[in-house]
Amino acid sequence: MVTANVVRVSVLNENGTPVTVLSGALGAGKTTTLNHLLSNPGDRRIAVLVNDMGALNVDAELVEKQGDGVTELSNGCICCDLRDDLEVAVSRLARTGEFDQLVVESSGISAPTPVARLFTAGPASAPYRLDTLATVVDASEFRTTLADDDIVTTEDIRRERPGQAETEGEVRPLSDLLVTQAEYADVLLLNKCDRVGDEQIAETEALLTALNPDATQHRTTHGAIEPGEILDTGLFSPGALRESTHREQALDHAASTDGRDRQHVHDPASVYGVTSFAFESRKPLHPGRFAAVLRSLPASVIRSKGLVWVAGRDDLALRYSGTGSVRRVVGREPWVGAMSERRQESQRRMRPDLPWDDEVGDRRTELVFIGREMDTDCLRQKLVACELDERPTDTDGENPFPTEEGEEWLV
C-alpha cells in the first residue's frame, strides 16, 4: 500500500450518509470490487447505486427482496439500478430504506467529478456527505492504454454494458479518461495485481504517484479490499474538484522531490524511469514556437497539463491538457490582470492566494510534464526559447490559440 500524507476532512452535512464514488474504465474491476463490498460488509449496511444490475451478478443466496429496480440483501445491503437521472435516483434511494453507506458507480465513460458535484451542491446532496473518490485501475493495462490513441464513445459503452452511457454522443480518448479518473481520486485501487509482476506493479504505482501524489494506493486482486479503506474514510476535500488544485499539487510535488526550484525537477520514481518536470514563467510565450513545442512532444511524455500565457492572448488564460498524443488548449477565463482596477481589487480580495506580480498581474505559465525517460533538459530549453522579454502588440506568424472562453484548439 502507498499512503499519502492527507488530512481527513468532512464537508457539508457532517451527519449525512457518507458517499463513495467508485470510478474506473470498463474491465478494470469496478463490478468485482462492488461484489466484494456487498459480500463482505461487516457491520455496515451498504447501499450501492449501479449502472447495470445484471452485470453486478449478486450472489443469489444473498438476495432477499427485489422490485422497482431495488434489490435488498439478507445482510442489510441494498442494490439500486440507475434507471433515472442520477439526481432522481439518489433521492429515490434515500427514501427506500435505512443504510449507513452509499457507493455510487460512475460509468465507464465518466470522470468522477460530475457525479461528485451532485453530492456537494443541489437538493439531492442534503441527506448525504461526499466522503471518498475511489478509482479502480487495471494494473495489467494502465500504462499500455495511456500510450494508445483509442477513443471511447457512449456507443462503445452501450454495446458492452447497456445503461452506462451518461451523455448522448460523448466521445473522448480512453487515455484521457483514465488519467482524469486517477488524478481526481482520493484512493487508487491497483487491481488485477495477480496478472503482472512486481516490477510492472511498482512502475505503475510510480506513474500513479506522479499523476496524483496525494492519493492513497492499494494493491488488490479480484477487487478484494477492506471496506474501511474506501468507505467513510473522510479523505474527500471540496478543493479536490477544482482543476487549479490538481495543477498546484503537481507543481508542489515536483518541487518537493529534490528541494530545487520548480523549473527542472526529477521525481524519486525515476528509479522506474518515471520523471516529473515543472516549468513556470512570468513571460508571455511566443504562440508559434509554443505551438511547435506542443506538436513535437515526444512519446516519452505521458501526461502534460497546466495554465498558459500566450502572447496575443493577454486577456485570456489558457488551460492546456495532454495525455499521450492527444493534446488540447481551451480558453479558460479572463486574467484578473486584464480587468479594470476596481474588478482587480474585488477579485484579489476574494482570492487572497492568487499569485500576483505588480507588472503582469496574475498572467503566468505553469506547466507539468510527466513521463518515462524524458529528456527534460531538451524540453526545458525549448520552453525557455518560447519566452518573450516583452509583450508584443502583434506577433508574426501563426497563433492558433483560443481567443475566447470555452473555445478549444486540438493540437
FENLIN-V836181 format. One record per backbone hydrogen bond with DSSP energy under -0.5 kcal/mol. CO is the residue of the C=O (numbers start at 0). NH is the residue of the N-H. E is the energy in kcal/mol with one decimal. If there is no record, write none. Layout:
CO & NH & E
CO & NH & E
//
This chain:
0 & 2 & -0.6
1 & 216 & -4.0
3 & 5 & -0.9
11 & 13 & -1.1
12 & 15 & -1.9
16 & 128 & -2.5
17 & 101 & -2.3
18 & 130 & -2.7
18 & 131 & -1.8
19 & 21 & -0.6
19 & 103 & -2.7
20 & 22 & -0.6
20 & 133 & -2.7
21 & 105 & -2.8
22 & 135 & -2.9
24 & 27 & -2.1
28 & 32 & -2.1
29 & 33 & -2.6
30 & 34 & -2.5
31 & 35 & -2.0
32 & 36 & -2.2
33 & 37 & -2.4
34 & 38 & -1.9
35 & 39 & -1.4
40 & 43 & -1.6
43 & 45 & -0.7
44 & 99 & -2.2
44 & 100 & -1.4
45 & 77 & -2.7
46 & 102 & -2.9
47 & 49 & -0.7
47 & 79 & -3.1
48 & 104 & -2.8
49 & 81 & -2.7
51 & 54 & -0.6
51 & 55 & -0.9
52 & 55 & -0.6
52 & 56 & -1.0
58 & 61 & -2.0
58 & 62 & -0.7
59 & 62 & -0.6
61 & 73 & -2.9
64 & 71 & -3.5
66 & 69 & -1.7
68 & 80 & -3.1
69 & 66 & -1.8
69 & 71 & -0.5
70 & 78 & -2.9
71 & 63 & -2.9
71 & 64 & -1.9
72 & 75 & -1.7
76 & 72 & -2.9
77 & 47 & -3.0
78 & 70 & -3.3
79 & 49 & -2.5
80 & 82 & -1.7
84 & 88 & -2.6
85 & 89 & -2.5
86 & 90 & -1.4
87 & 91 & -2.5
88 & 92 & -2.5
89 & 93 & -1.7
90 & 94 & -0.9
91 & 94 & -0.6
91 & 95 & -0.5
92 & 95 & -1.2
92 & 96 & -0.9
99 & 17 & -0.5
100 & 46 & -3.1
101 & 19 & -2.8
102 & 48 & -3.0
102 & 104 & -0.5
103 & 21 & -2.9
103 & 105 & -0.7
106 & 109 & -1.6
110 & 114 & -0.6
111 & 115 & -2.6
112 & 116 & -2.5
113 & 117 & -0.8
114 & 117 & -0.6
114 & 118 & -0.6
115 & 118 & -1.4
116 & 119 & -1.1
116 & 120 & -1.2
118 & 129 & -0.6
121 & 124 & -1.4
122 & 125 & -1.1
124 & 127 & -1.6
126 & 16 & -2.6
127 & 12 & -0.5
128 & 18 & -2.4
130 & 235 & -2.5
131 & 20 & -2.5
131 & 133 & -0.6
132 & 185 & -3.3
132 & 186 & -2.0
133 & 22 & -3.0
134 & 136 & -0.5
134 & 188 & -3.0
136 & 138 & -0.9
136 & 190 & -2.6
137 & 140 & -1.1
137 & 141 & -2.4
140 & 144 & -2.8
141 & 145 & -1.7
142 & 146 & -0.8
143 & 146 & -0.9
144 & 147 & -1.3
149 & 173 & -2.4
149 & 174 & -0.5
151 & 171 & -2.2
152 & 156 & -1.8
153 & 157 & -2.5
154 & 158 & -2.1
155 & 159 & -1.8
156 & 160 & -3.2
160 & 163 & -1.6
166 & 169 & -1.7
169 & 153 & -1.4
171 & 151 & -3.1
172 & 176 & -1.9
173 & 177 & -2.4
174 & 178 & -2.1
175 & 179 & -2.2
176 & 180 & -2.4
177 & 181 & -1.8
178 & 182 & -2.9
179 & 183 & -1.7
181 & 184 & -1.0
185 & 215 & -2.3
186 & 134 & -2.4
186 & 188 & -0.5
187 & 189 & -0.8
187 & 217 & -2.4
188 & 136 & -3.1
188 & 190 & -1.3
189 & 219 & -2.9
190 & 138 & -2.6
191 & 194 & -1.7
192 & 195 & -0.8
196 & 200 & -2.0
197 & 201 & -2.6
198 & 202 & -2.2
199 & 203 & -2.2
200 & 204 & -2.6
201 & 205 & -2.2
202 & 206 & -2.0
203 & 207 & -2.6
204 & 208 & -2.3
205 & 209 & -1.8
206 & 210 & -2.1
207 & 211 & -2.7
211 & 214 & -1.3
215 & 187 & -3.1
216 & 1 & -1.6
217 & 189 & -3.2
219 & 192 & -2.0
220 & 223 & -1.6
222 & 224 & -0.8
225 & 228 & -2.6
226 & 229 & -1.8
226 & 230 & -1.7
233 & 8 & -3.1
236 & 239 & -2.2
237 & 240 & -1.5
238 & 241 & -1.8
241 & 244 & -0.5
241 & 245 & -1.2
242 & 246 & -1.8
243 & 247 & -2.4
244 & 248 & -2.2
245 & 249 & -2.1
246 & 250 & -2.2
247 & 251 & -2.9
248 & 252 & -2.6
249 & 253 & -2.1
250 & 254 & -2.2
251 & 255 & -2.2
252 & 256 & -0.8
253 & 256 & -0.6
254 & 257 & -0.6
254 & 258 & -1.0
260 & 263 & -0.8
266 & 269 & -2.0
267 & 270 & -1.3
268 & 271 & -2.7
268 & 273 & -1.3
269 & 272 & -2.0
272 & 274 & -0.6
272 & 372 & -2.9
274 & 370 & -2.2
276 & 368 & -3.1
278 & 366 & -3.0
280 & 364 & -2.6
283 & 387 & -2.2
284 & 310 & -2.6
285 & 289 & -2.8
286 & 290 & -2.4
287 & 291 & -1.8
288 & 292 & -1.9
289 & 293 & -2.4
290 & 294 & -2.3
291 & 295 & -1.5
293 & 296 & -1.0
297 & 300 & -1.8
299 & 301 & -0.8
299 & 371 & -1.9
301 & 323 & -2.4
302 & 369 & -3.5
303 & 321 & -3.4
304 & 367 & -2.5
305 & 319 & -3.1
306 & 365 & -2.8
307 & 309 & -0.6
307 & 317 & -1.9
308 & 284 & -2.0
309 & 312 & -2.0
312 & 315 & -1.1
314 & 334 & -1.7
316 & 331 & -2.8
316 & 332 & -0.8
317 & 307 & -2.8
317 & 319 & -0.5
318 & 329 & -2.7
319 & 305 & -2.2
320 & 327 & -2.5
321 & 303 & -2.5
322 & 325 & -2.0
324 & 326 & -0.7
325 & 322 & -2.7
326 & 410 & -1.9
327 & 320 & -2.4
328 & 408 & -3.2
329 & 318 & -2.9
329 & 331 & -0.6
330 & 405 & -3.1
332 & 316 & -2.9
334 & 337 & -1.4
335 & 338 & -1.9
339 & 343 & -2.8
340 & 344 & -2.3
341 & 345 & -1.8
342 & 346 & -3.0
343 & 347 & -2.6
344 & 348 & -1.6
345 & 349 & -1.9
346 & 350 & -1.8
350 & 353 & -2.1
356 & 360 & -2.7
359 & 362 & -1.4
360 & 356 & -1.7
364 & 280 & -2.1
365 & 306 & -1.9
366 & 278 & -2.8
367 & 304 & -1.9
368 & 276 & -3.0
369 & 301 & -1.7
369 & 302 & -2.6
370 & 274 & -2.7
370 & 372 & -0.5
373 & 375 & -1.4
374 & 378 & -2.1
375 & 379 & -2.7
376 & 380 & -2.1
377 & 381 & -1.9
378 & 382 & -2.0
379 & 383 & -2.7
380 & 384 & -1.9
382 & 385 & -1.2
382 & 386 & -0.6
383 & 386 & -1.3
385 & 285 & -3.2
389 & 391 & -1.0
393 & 395 & -0.5
403 & 406 & -1.6
406 & 330 & -2.8
407 & 409 & -0.5
408 & 328 & -2.5
408 & 410 & -0.7
//
